[in-house]
Amino acid sequence: MSRKSSQRDAILRVVKNTNSHPGADWIYEQVKKEIPNISLGTIYRNLRYLVDAGEVKEINIPSIPSRFDSSTNDHHHLLCEKCGRIFDLDESVDYPMEDMIFQKTGFKVKVRYLKFIGLCADCQEEQDKT
């Protein structure tokens, strides 16, 4: 078990106080306002600890840096391919594929990550204007 850390607490507070699914660089800029001498390496180490402890969820999408989510419940994400914002999708996505996979291969799926990529409403509106 790790000892309590004011740096880790500040990082967690920043992640929990936004719904923008921030990256480590943005978190670093926010935490620096409270702890000016904190390093980016400290941010990365503590984010890894928080992910491993189940306090935040890491969102991995190919070709973009990891983003972090304070909502650790089972949910999916929508990624805007134009502005890069990530939105939570709290709707249930019925996915009987796990049963089919098990029946065909014997592989038991424990975790699944589903991401929808497209255009957010703001980017659609902007695109329609041009």
N, C-alpha and C positions, 0 to 999 in steps of 0.2 A: 504494500500500500504506500502511496506517495504522500508526502506531507502537504499540508495546505499551502497554497501559493497565491500571493496577492496578484502576481502577474497573470496566472491562470484564471483567477477570478475575474480580472478585468477583461481578458480575452473572451471568456464565456459570457460576460455581461454584454459585450459589444455584439456578439453573435446572436444572443437571445433578444436583443432590442432592435433587431432589423428583420424584415421578411424578404430582403433582397438577395439572399443566398450569396453572401460576399466571398470574395477570394482573399487569400492571405495578405496580399498587398494592401487592400482596402482596410482589413482588420488592423493591420500594422499602423496605418495612418490614423485610425480612430484611437487605438490604445496609446499611441505616442502623445496624444493630447493629455492623457492622464499620467502616463509614465514616460517622460521624454527620453530617458536613456535606454529604453527597451530596444532590443535588436530584432531584426527580421528572423534570425535563427531561433530566437526565443519564441517568437510567434509560431513558427513551424513546429518546433518541438512540443509546445503546449497544445497546439491543434491536434497533433498526432496522439498525444496523451488523452485529450478529450474525446477523440474519435474512438480510441481503444477502450475508453471507460464507458462508451455508450452515451455520452452527454451531448454530443453533436454528431451529425451525419455528414460524411464526405460525399459530395456529388462528383462523380468522375464522368466526364464527357470527352470523347476523343477530340483532340486538337484544341482544347481550351484548358487553362489551368484549373485545378480542383477548386470547387466552391464548397461552402459549408452551410449547413441547415440546422437550426436549433430544434426543429421538429423531428424527433426520432421515431415517431409512429410510422407505420407502414403506409406510404403514399408514393405517388409518382410525380413526375415533373414535366412541365412544358417549357421548351427552350425556344426563344425567338432567335431565328437565324440571322436577323438583321441587327437588332440592338444588343443581343446577348443576354437579355434579362431571363431569369428563370422564375417560373411560377409554380406553386404547389397545385397539384390536382388531387383534391380530397375525395373525388368521386370513386366509387368502387369500380374496378376494372375486372369484370368476370373473366377469368383466365383458366379455362379447363385444360390448358396445354400441359400443366404439370402431370395430370393423370395420364395423358397420352404418352408423354415422355417416359413415365414410369412403366407403363404397359409395354412399350416398344423396346426399352433399353434396360429397365431395372434401375435406372438412375433416379434417386429421390431428390427433387429440387427443394432446397431449404430457403433460399433467398432469390428473389428476382428483382431486377432493376428495369423499369420501363420508362422510357423518355420519349416524349412526343416533340418533334421538331417542326417548326412552322413560323408563322408571323403573328405577333401579338396584335391586339386591336389598335394600339397607337401606330404601329408600323404599317398596318393595313390601311389605316386612314391616311397616313402620309403618302403611301404608295398610290392611293386612289386620287390624291390631289395632283400628282405629277403626270 
